[in-house]
Every structure is written in structure tokens, then in C-alpha cells.
Amino acid sequence: MNARLPETGMDAEDEEKAYDDTPYESNAFPQSQPARLAAVAHLFGLHPAAVETARVLELGCASGGNLIPLAMHFPQAQFVGVDISGKQIADGRQLIAQLGLQNIEFRHMGIQALTPDDGRFDYIVCHGIYSWVPAPVRDAILRVCNENLTDDGVAFVSYNTLPGWHYVQPVRDLMLYWTQDIAGPQQKVNAALELLGQLKDWSEEVARNLYRREWEMLTAENTSYVLHDHMEQTNAPCYFKEFAAHAEQHGLVYLSDVTFRSANPLGFNPQMTELIDRHAGGDVIRAEQMMDFISRRRFRSSLLVKKVRQPQIDRTAPLERLDTLHFSFSVLPVKNPAPPPRMSAVWWHSKIDTYRLGPSTLKPDTRAQSLAVAWIAEHVTLAITFTLDELVAHAVANGEAPLQAREDIRLLLWDLLNTATLRPRSCPMRAAVPGDMPAATPLARANARLDRNTSNAFHDHVALSEAQRRLLLLLDGTRSAAAVAAVLGEGSTEETVRADIKTLSNLHVLC
Ligand SMILES: C[S@@+](CC[C@H](N)C(=O)[O-])C[C@H]1O[C@@H](n2cnc3c(N)ncnc32)[C@H](O)[C@@H]1O
């Protein structure tokens, strides 16, 4: 489908070897959490299966960093992971065995080999593969997303897009060219990053900005990311309209991207929105493609459903549909923020130091909305998810009229969804409050034992320091902070351990 970029022909053996030699650091990917896919489908008027008892398939599951946490959190659901890399599948099976999970199965096979006999699934996830594999595998991904999806199912496919990747392509080409005679994956990555580091300082302005952006992004990632994302043999980004047409060839239709914002371009001024609307004439594919051109988009996480569901897709998304959902934040509100001038709120995230929402996106217009924002700032770190009902109840307890409060708060949540800071979910998640004998989740402990990073109930990736891994291994519910300090010895006191436990608790890796 994408003839513009030369593709290096790879066969299945090459693909397997690439990931056996340098396994991908496999992590939870919150965008692909099925409860989130279900919520987005619900907002578009569909009725996907309950996640708690669903069947979920992941294509290219690597060693299970994304799928295994889901199997832990949803013990009544069934999970199947497929990957061509024997080494990664073996690593995943090792962790599954350690955790004693009975509801997940890893299959060592190519996506191309899947057939309808492999069963039907309510959710199919394929993250970080579609644009990195040769055309026959891309075909197989979408074929499986249709053949193996239930009629109410939702498929998630992420991929690199144009025109954004047109700007990255020269950097990738340079990285491959510069390292073509260097042996060893780590050495290649080191040399490529060193070069980008120099060019970001030495080049003229336009090129400098390009090198700086990629260098900053890639140096924050691990070796396997750089190798497989920027330096993978195949990298075939496509225009969104091409992806949508490819999906259609396979009996699938585009629903939305998982980050809701793209469906509702709040970032655009009214003239731009008018221009897009005029061009699109009500056609979602034309609108999305135009937005990609304007924003020079380089990556998408798109949701697809079967063509039979097309008549039920309601893109007007009435606000009442928010009433039954649960919400969490990808960006947490800071308590008692000192709002900078013209900003209505300051939000904090562990990755993005300070994230500001402009007045147009969050400024509470009504008292009910102000009360809701205050409630969120007060509670959202404790209750992992919250509902519209909770916010309304708080407003009503403070004297607001129930119907008006509900209407106002729906609008607030809708705006927040469109800023992509609020994540919708179809089912709740509650944070654990550690007691006197704190215990880490079995997943966090198993990952610490394997010297890996982990994930939490949000399905967020949680990077662990060496010291945090050591601490997690001691948090098995049999020791107080004082007892842990005694085992850790030198430099540790009950107070320092308590503080470290609090940090782990805020990362939601305690149970
Ligand atoms: C970039 S990694 C992404 C892994 C994981 N989905 C994630 O996002 O962390 C690509 C994965 O796809 C697997 N893969 C590549 N080609 C495949 C194929 N034809 N069939 C099955 N798995 C494949 C690789 O082994 C690797 O684990």
C-alpha cells in the first residue's frame, strides 16, 4: 500500500532473529488497555464486550510487558499473545509461570499463520508493529483483525504516519548510513546517538532543531527502542487515508483514534476547524487526514471495528454517554497549584514536568465545574478512577442543583477528554492504601526479581531504580517499615523506608 518508501525485504527468519538478538523492552502501553478501548467504543454508541470477561489477543506481544499485567488485573478474562521471537515468548512464559497465571497463553508463531481456527476475540491489540513489518505481514495484521474479531469487537493498531515521518526519515536514513559498517546492535545505537548529539549542536538552525528533537526523544529511550523503532530494517509509515483504505479492504472501518483529541480538534482555531469541516464534508477519513497534514502527525493508535458495525457508529457522541464511564488522568492535578497568569490550572506528570492547560480548555465556567475541579485535585491520587456521579454528588452536597450540575460537569469532562489528559475507562480501578505491613503487587515483585521495570493498575509503565527493586522484593506483607530498614541495613532508617514506600504507593505498585 505504501509505495513511496523502499522496503528492505525481510523473511520470517530475519524478523525472528532481529528480536531474538535484541529483545524489545516490553512494557505496558496504557493506550491499548481494553477498558479504554471499550470506553471509546461506548462513546461512539457501540456495545463492546465487558472487559472483565473478554477474550483479548495481542499480535507481536514480545515478552508480555503489555499483556501479562492485563491478565493479572482481569482474572476472569482470557488472553492470547502471539510473537515470532522464540526468545521473547520464552521470557514471557517464564513470567507467566512465576505469577501462576492460568488465563494467558503465549504462542510462538508469525501473525501470518493465524487463521479463524485460532478463535475470535473481543479485543485485538497490535502495538508498534504495522509500519515496521513488510507488506505481507501488514496484510496479515488487518486480515486477523477482521477474521478473528467478534462482531462487537474492537481492534487497536498503532503505526507511524505521514507526513510527520517525512521529517524524521532523513534522520533515520542518516543513522542507518552512519552505522552500516558497525557490528553489534549496542555499538550501532551508541554511534548513531553520538552523531545526532553532535549534529544537534553543529548544524544550521532548521537541521539543528530536527536533530535535537530526535536526539532528545531517543536518548530518553532504551537501546531496543532506538534499534527497533528508528533503525528497524523495515519502516513504512503511511498516510492515514491509506491505512483506513487498507483496513476497509479487510472488512474493517475506522472508529477513532484512542486519544480522543484527534477526533475533536480543540487545538485548532475556528478558521482551521471550518477549513477542515469544509474539506471533509462530514467524512471522518478526510477530516482526520487533513488534521494529520496540518499537525504533521507522525504516529497513530487507531481503533477499528467490523464493517457490520458501521450503521451503529454515532459520531455525535452525546454527552450522556459519559455518565456510565470511569475516568483517570494521564496527567495528575497538582494540589493547591499557584496558577500562572492566564492559566486556570497546573497539572503534573512524572514524565512531563509541568503540563499546563490553557484557559480555553479547562477554565471552569460554572460553580459546579469549579467544585468538580477541586474534588478532582483533592481525590484523584487516591481513587484511581472516578465517575461523573461522584463529581455531581459533591457539587450537589455543596448546594448545586442536580440537573444543572450534571450538565455542567459533563461539559467539563468532555473538554478534559479532548485535551487527552483524561482517560475514559469502561470499568473502575481503585488504588490500594498500604497498611503497616506493606505488600507489593505480585507483578511488581516478579519483575523486580527479573531485574525488569513493571506496570501498575493504571496500566502505566513504571521504571524502577535498583534501590526500588531491592525494596519491592522485601515488601511481601510480612515486614513493617522498621523491619525492612533492619534488613536493608546501612543508611536505611524506618523514616527513609516509609518515604520510599510512599513513593512506591504513589506509583500504584503496592496492593
Ligand atoms: C517493536 S516490537 C513491539 C512489541 C510490543 N507490541 C510493544 O509495543 O512493546 C515488535 C514485535 O513484533 C514481533 N514481530 C515482528 N514481526 C512479527 C511477525 N511476523 N509475527 C509475529 N510477531 C512479529 C517482534 O518479535 C517484536 O516482539
The ligand as a Gaussian input file, in Angstrom:
#p B3LYP/6-31G(d) Opt

LIG

0 1
 C        8.678000      -3.149000      18.104000
 S        8.232000      -4.650000      18.860000
 C        6.743000      -4.204000      19.671000
 C        6.428000      -5.138000      20.787000
 C        5.199000      -4.790000      21.590000
 N        3.982000      -4.887000      20.823000
 C        5.352000      -3.421000      22.188000
 O        4.812000      -2.460000      21.674000
 O        6.063000      -3.301000      23.176000
 C        7.670000      -5.651000      17.515000
 C        7.315000      -7.065000      17.933000
 O        6.698000      -7.719000      16.834000
 C        7.219000      -9.022000      16.703000
 N        7.059000      -9.416000      15.299000
 C        7.651000      -8.884000      14.202000
 N        7.214000      -9.500000      13.099000
 C        6.311000     -10.440000      13.502000
 C        5.501000     -11.400000      12.825000
 N        5.534000     -11.505000      11.512000
 N        4.691000     -12.183000      13.557000
 C        4.653000     -12.084000      14.918000
 N        5.399000     -11.210000      15.599000
 C        6.214000     -10.382000      14.905000
 C        8.663000      -8.889000      17.143000
 O        9.233000     -10.112000      17.516000
 C        8.518000      -7.908000      18.301000
 O        8.287000      -8.559000      19.510000

